[in-house]
C-alpha cells in the first residue's frame, strides 16, 4: 500500500482525537463541582447557572450561590456516571478469579462439596464472587468529572 494512502486516515484520526479532547464549557443545568478553598470548605456539587468574567453562579439544593471567579480554583463538569462500566468490570474480574479457583479446587477431587464436573464449581464460585463485587462497584462508583477552564485562565 502506498504511504500517501495511509496519510489521510492517520491525519483524520489525529484531528478527531484533538477535537474530542477539547473541553466544552458547562451549559446551564449541567451538574458541576466547584472548588474554592478560601470560600468553601470542601468542593461543592450543584447545578451550573451562569459564568461571567468575574463571577460564577451555581445552585446547590435550589439555593443560588454566586462566587467571585478569582476565588474558584477548579470548575468541573459531570460527564456521566461510571457505575455500569465499573460494575461490569468488577463482575468480570471476580468471575474469572472465582471460576479459576473453583475449577482448580474441584479438579481431580472427589468431595461432597464438589460436583462431578469441576467447571460447574468454577461457574458457581465465579458467580458468587462476581455478583457482590458488581454491586459494591456500582454503589461506590460516581460521576466522571472533567475540568473546564475558567474565564481568563488557560
Rosetta silent file (secondary structure, phi, psi, omega in degrees, C-alpha in Angstrom):
SEQUENCE: XXXXXXXXXXXXXXXXXXXXXXXXXXXXXXXXXXXXXXXXXXXXXXXXXXXXXXXXXXXXXXXXXXXXXXXXXXXXXXXXXXXXXXXXXXXXXXXXXXXXXXXXXXXXXXXXXXXXXXXXXXXXXXXXXXXXXXXXXXXXXXXXXXXXXXXXXX
SCORE:     score description
SCORE:     0.000 S_00000001
   1 L     0.000  142.892 -178.561    0.000    0.000    0.000 S_00000001
   2 L   -70.569  139.906 -179.997    1.191    3.471   -0.831 S_00000001
   3 H   -63.439  -31.750  179.164    2.367    5.612    2.121 S_00000001
   4 H   -67.747  -31.417  179.368    0.281    8.533    0.827 S_00000001
   5 H   -67.208  -27.850  178.135   -2.859    6.406    1.020 S_00000001
   6 H   -81.709  -21.087 -175.330   -2.246    5.955    4.754 S_00000001
   7 H   -61.357  -44.792 -177.726   -1.675    9.661    5.340 S_00000001
   8 H   -63.983  -49.185  178.183   -5.344   10.717    5.085 S_00000001
   9 H   -62.090  -37.722  179.622   -6.749    8.169    7.591 S_00000001
  10 H   -66.837  -45.219  179.057   -3.940    8.888   10.052 S_00000001
  11 H   -62.478  -41.093  178.750   -4.410   12.660    9.766 S_00000001
  12 H   -63.173  -42.647  179.675   -8.177   12.286   10.183 S_00000001
  13 H   -64.355  -42.535  179.637   -7.733   10.137   13.300 S_00000001
  14 H   -65.580  -41.934  179.633   -5.286   12.597   14.851 S_00000001
  15 H   -66.493  -41.755 -179.249   -7.531   15.593   14.129 S_00000001
  16 H   -68.789  -33.907  176.895  -10.636   13.896   15.503 S_00000001
  17 H   -64.880  -38.963  177.262   -8.760   12.873   18.655 S_00000001
  18 H   -65.821  -37.141  179.194   -7.766   16.510   19.141 S_00000001
  19 H   -69.167  -36.913  179.223  -11.348   17.651   18.711 S_00000001
  20 H   -67.051  -30.167 -176.860  -12.608   15.151   21.263 S_00000001
  21 H   -76.806  -13.529  179.440  -10.062   16.399   23.787 S_00000001
  22 L   -64.963  134.392 -179.060  -11.405   19.957   23.662 S_00000001
  23 L   -89.695  122.661  179.672  -13.154   20.820   26.893 S_00000001
  24 L   -84.672  141.926  177.306  -16.619   22.218   26.416 S_00000001
  25 L   -69.415  157.012  179.448  -17.836   24.895   28.828 S_00000001
  26 L   -69.488  149.831  176.431  -20.712   23.948   31.095 S_00000001
  27 L  -104.852  151.557  177.429  -24.248   24.685   29.940 S_00000001
  28 L   -52.681  131.613 -178.462  -26.985   25.944   32.281 S_00000001
  29 L    99.083  -14.184  178.508  -28.416   22.963   34.133 S_00000001
  30 L   -67.477  148.632  174.514  -25.196   20.898   33.996 S_00000001
  31 E   -80.118  126.252 -177.786  -24.033   19.205   37.183 S_00000001
  32 E  -129.540  158.610  173.880  -20.800   20.887   38.294 S_00000001
  33 E  -124.154  124.979 -175.509  -18.275   20.615   41.094 S_00000001
  34 E  -113.432  130.631  175.837  -16.695   23.852   42.298 S_00000001
  35 E  -113.788  120.018  177.957  -13.518   24.056   44.349 S_00000001
  36 L  -144.121   80.508 -171.165  -12.902   27.344   46.156 S_00000001
  37 L   -58.532  -28.038 -179.584  -10.818   26.571   49.280 S_00000001
  38 L   -78.940  -12.886 -175.588  -10.852   30.170   50.539 S_00000001
  39 L  -122.225  -33.814 -178.391  -14.665   30.325   50.457 S_00000001
  40 L  -122.818  134.770 -176.227  -15.982   26.730   50.644 S_00000001
  41 L   -63.726  -44.547  179.578  -14.544   24.103   52.985 S_00000001
  42 L  -131.408  162.698 -179.930  -14.911   21.202   50.522 S_00000001
  43 L   -54.837  136.465 -178.026  -15.778   21.001   46.819 S_00000001
  44 E  -102.065  133.431  176.517  -19.422   21.895   46.234 S_00000001
  45 E  -106.839  129.477 -179.186  -21.599   19.946   43.809 S_00000001
  46 E  -159.189 -164.201 -179.656  -24.507   21.811   42.296 S_00000001
  47 E  -105.216  127.463  179.805  -26.254   22.944   39.137 S_00000001
  48 E   -67.684  133.223  177.967  -24.484   25.370   36.832 S_00000001
  49 E  -109.297  -58.133 -178.555  -26.404   28.614   36.304 S_00000001
  50 E  -165.233  162.990  175.198  -24.023   31.069   34.599 S_00000001
  51 E  -142.590  138.569  174.914  -20.481   32.336   34.428 S_00000001
  52 L  -123.808 -174.311 -179.621  -19.103   35.770   33.579 S_00000001
  53 L   -64.086  -26.352 -176.551  -15.584   37.159   33.551 S_00000001
  54 L  -124.040   -3.833  179.764  -15.753   37.813   37.292 S_00000001
  55 E  -143.397  153.769  178.756  -18.482   35.603   38.808 S_00000001
  56 E  -125.494  124.989  179.321  -19.752   32.031   38.824 S_00000001
  57 E  -109.342  125.520 -178.921  -23.382   31.264   39.674 S_00000001
  58 E  -135.025  144.845  174.793  -24.263   27.779   40.909 S_00000001
  59 E  -108.072  125.812  177.168  -27.384   26.423   42.584 S_00000001
  60 E  -115.629  117.454 -175.993  -26.894   23.955   45.410 S_00000001
  61 L    52.149   45.077  179.181  -30.114   22.252   46.523 S_00000001
  62 L    67.422    7.230  175.589  -32.069   25.004   44.727 S_00000001
  63 E   -99.575  119.593 -179.664  -30.220   27.698   46.706 S_00000001
  64 E   -71.900  143.374  177.859  -28.354   30.101   44.390 S_00000001
  65 E  -138.938  128.361  177.157  -24.737   30.880   45.183 S_00000001
  66 E  -115.420  126.052 -179.588  -22.560   33.399   43.368 S_00000001
  67 E  -117.273  143.638  170.732  -18.797   33.197   43.801 S_00000001
  68 E   -66.189  134.459 -178.616  -16.086   35.510   42.517 S_00000001
  69 H   -59.907  -31.093 -178.313  -14.177   33.629   39.797 S_00000001
  70 H   -63.886  -23.504  178.444  -10.876   34.695   41.383 S_00000001
  71 H   -85.830  -17.695 -177.074  -11.706   32.502   44.428 S_00000001
  72 L   -82.396  122.709  179.157  -12.526   29.433   42.340 S_00000001
  73 L   -93.931  -24.566 -179.551   -9.521   27.148   41.886 S_00000001
  74 E  -154.861  137.922  174.910  -11.273   24.451   39.860 S_00000001
  75 E  -125.395  124.979 -178.854  -14.522   24.007   37.945 S_00000001
  76 E  -125.037  146.768  178.458  -15.516   20.518   36.824 S_00000001
  77 E  -114.195  136.023  176.892  -18.469   19.279   34.791 S_00000001
  78 E   -73.400  128.730  178.371  -20.027   15.866   35.266 S_00000001
  79 E  -109.660   24.320  177.276  -19.786   13.855   32.055 S_00000001
  80 E   113.178 -177.472 -174.603  -21.916   10.969   33.263 S_00000001
  81 E  -105.038  150.556  175.293  -21.596    8.028   35.569 S_00000001
  82 L   -98.565    2.175 -170.148  -19.072    5.195   35.696 S_00000001
  83 H   -54.917  -53.050 -176.450  -21.431    2.885   37.575 S_00000001
  84 H   -63.091  -45.760 -178.828  -22.340    0.456   34.797 S_00000001
  85 H   -65.806  -42.587  179.827  -18.840    0.133   33.378 S_00000001
  86 H   -67.745  -37.984  178.028  -17.245   -0.282   36.815 S_00000001
  87 H   -63.968  -44.157  179.333  -19.854   -2.847   37.879 S_00000001
  88 H   -63.623  -42.800  179.315  -19.298   -4.867   34.712 S_00000001
  89 H   -63.356  -44.798 -179.959  -15.520   -4.709   35.118 S_00000001
  90 H   -63.818  -42.033  178.280  -15.715   -5.787   38.778 S_00000001
  91 H   -61.156  -46.810 -176.701  -18.054   -8.670   37.921 S_00000001
  92 H   -61.184  -45.511 -178.616  -15.789   -9.868   35.096 S_00000001
  93 H   -64.948  -48.575 -178.784  -12.625   -9.796   37.211 S_00000001
  94 H   -65.725  -36.868  179.116  -14.218  -11.503   40.230 S_00000001
  95 H   -63.841  -46.056 -179.137  -15.979  -14.050   37.999 S_00000001
  96 H   -62.911  -44.636  179.711  -12.752  -15.060   36.232 S_00000001
  97 H   -64.171  -46.654  179.241  -10.862  -15.361   39.525 S_00000001
  98 H   -62.917  -41.197  179.393  -13.696  -17.321   41.162 S_00000001
  99 H   -63.652  -41.367  179.746  -14.115  -19.586   38.153 S_00000001
 100 H   -65.536  -44.939  179.981  -10.392  -20.350   38.088 S_00000001
 101 H   -66.382  -44.680 -179.482  -10.264  -21.098   41.818 S_00000001
 102 H   -62.925  -43.536  179.991  -13.467  -23.144   41.775 S_00000001
 103 H   -66.977  -43.830 -179.402  -12.412  -25.204   38.774 S_00000001
 104 H   -66.816  -36.653 -178.443   -8.896  -25.793   40.123 S_00000001
 105 H   -67.165  -32.856 -175.555  -10.176  -26.705   43.596 S_00000001
 106 H  -101.753    1.424  178.430  -12.546  -29.389   42.306 S_00000001
 107 L   -75.868  123.750  177.463  -10.375  -30.849   39.555 S_00000001
 108 L    72.616   15.633 -179.228   -9.402  -34.428   40.396 S_00000001
 109 L  -114.943  137.009  174.561  -11.137  -34.254   43.775 S_00000001
 110 L  -111.039   95.459 -178.359  -13.933  -36.482   44.969 S_00000001
 111 L  -133.354  151.948  178.514  -15.642  -34.455   47.652 S_00000001
 112 L   -65.428  -23.215 -178.647  -19.275  -33.978   48.604 S_00000001
 113 L   -81.137  -17.037 -177.464  -18.754  -30.217   48.117 S_00000001
 114 L  -104.798  133.153  174.826  -17.604  -30.601   44.507 S_00000001
 115 L   -71.944  170.681 -179.666  -19.927  -31.529   41.653 S_00000001
 116 L   -60.894  -38.860 -179.508  -18.905  -34.181   39.112 S_00000001
 117 L   -98.507  115.163 -178.827  -17.920  -31.529   36.599 S_00000001
 118 H   -60.978  -24.563  179.297  -15.310  -29.105   38.049 S_00000001
 119 H   -64.458  -33.909  178.077  -16.438  -26.461   35.550 S_00000001
 120 H   -63.726  -41.643  177.731  -19.798  -26.236   37.342 S_00000001
 121 H   -63.543  -40.435  178.644  -17.986  -25.449   40.604 S_00000001
 122 H   -63.513  -44.838  179.180  -15.955  -22.805   38.820 S_00000001
 123 H   -64.497  -39.602 -179.972  -19.014  -21.157   37.305 S_00000001
 124 H   -65.694  -48.414 -179.901  -20.824  -21.214   40.645 S_00000001
 125 H   -65.609  -37.584  176.753  -17.929  -19.699   42.592 S_00000001
 126 H   -60.617  -42.117  179.039  -17.351  -17.137   39.851 S_00000001
 127 H   -68.365  -42.579 -179.650  -20.979  -16.048   40.058 S_00000001
 128 H   -62.651  -36.303  177.772  -20.959  -15.980   43.865 S_00000001
 129 H   -81.958  -34.221 -174.959  -17.898  -13.720   43.852 S_00000001
 130 H   -71.385  -41.532 -176.474  -18.902  -11.656   40.813 S_00000001
 131 H   -62.827  -50.269  177.876  -22.373  -10.510   41.866 S_00000001
 132 H   -65.431  -32.961  177.648  -21.425   -8.827   45.160 S_00000001
 133 H   -62.610  -42.842  178.286  -18.345   -7.321   43.510 S_00000001
 134 H   -64.552  -41.294  179.312  -20.524   -5.758   40.821 S_00000001
 135 H   -62.995  -46.002  178.942  -22.966   -4.449   43.427 S_00000001
 136 H   -62.557  -43.369 -179.934  -20.201   -2.875   45.507 S_00000001
 137 H   -64.464  -38.557  179.467  -18.613   -1.300   42.419 S_00000001
 138 H   -67.017  -38.131 -179.719  -21.959    0.131   41.286 S_00000001
 139 H   -72.706  -40.614 -175.204  -22.616    1.664   44.702 S_00000001
 140 H   -79.276  -19.416 -177.147  -19.090    3.020   45.160 S_00000001
 141 L   -74.884  155.031  179.726  -18.730    4.486   41.666 S_00000001
 142 L  -133.934 -155.454 -179.434  -19.522    8.098   40.993 S_00000001
 143 E   -75.664  157.350  168.731  -19.509   10.692   38.266 S_00000001
 144 E   -93.228  119.610 -177.639  -16.790   11.219   35.669 S_00000001
 145 E  -104.359  135.572  177.641  -15.590   14.784   36.211 S_00000001
 146 E  -119.983  124.829  179.077  -13.943   16.874   33.517 S_00000001
 147 E   -73.025  134.262  177.865  -12.089   20.056   34.446 S_00000001
 148 E  -118.380  148.492 -178.322  -13.119   23.074   32.386 S_00000001
 149 L   -70.560  146.092  175.347  -11.201   26.345   32.062 S_00000001
 150 L   -90.801  154.556 -179.892  -12.331   29.377   33.977 S_00000001
 151 L   -57.146  133.739  178.715  -12.653   32.774   32.220 S_00000001
 152 L    80.056    5.169  178.897   -9.294   34.487   31.863 S_00000001
 153 L  -125.903  147.550 -179.974   -7.336   31.319   32.672 S_00000001
 154 L   -72.273    0.000    0.000   -5.748   28.806   30.302 S_00000001
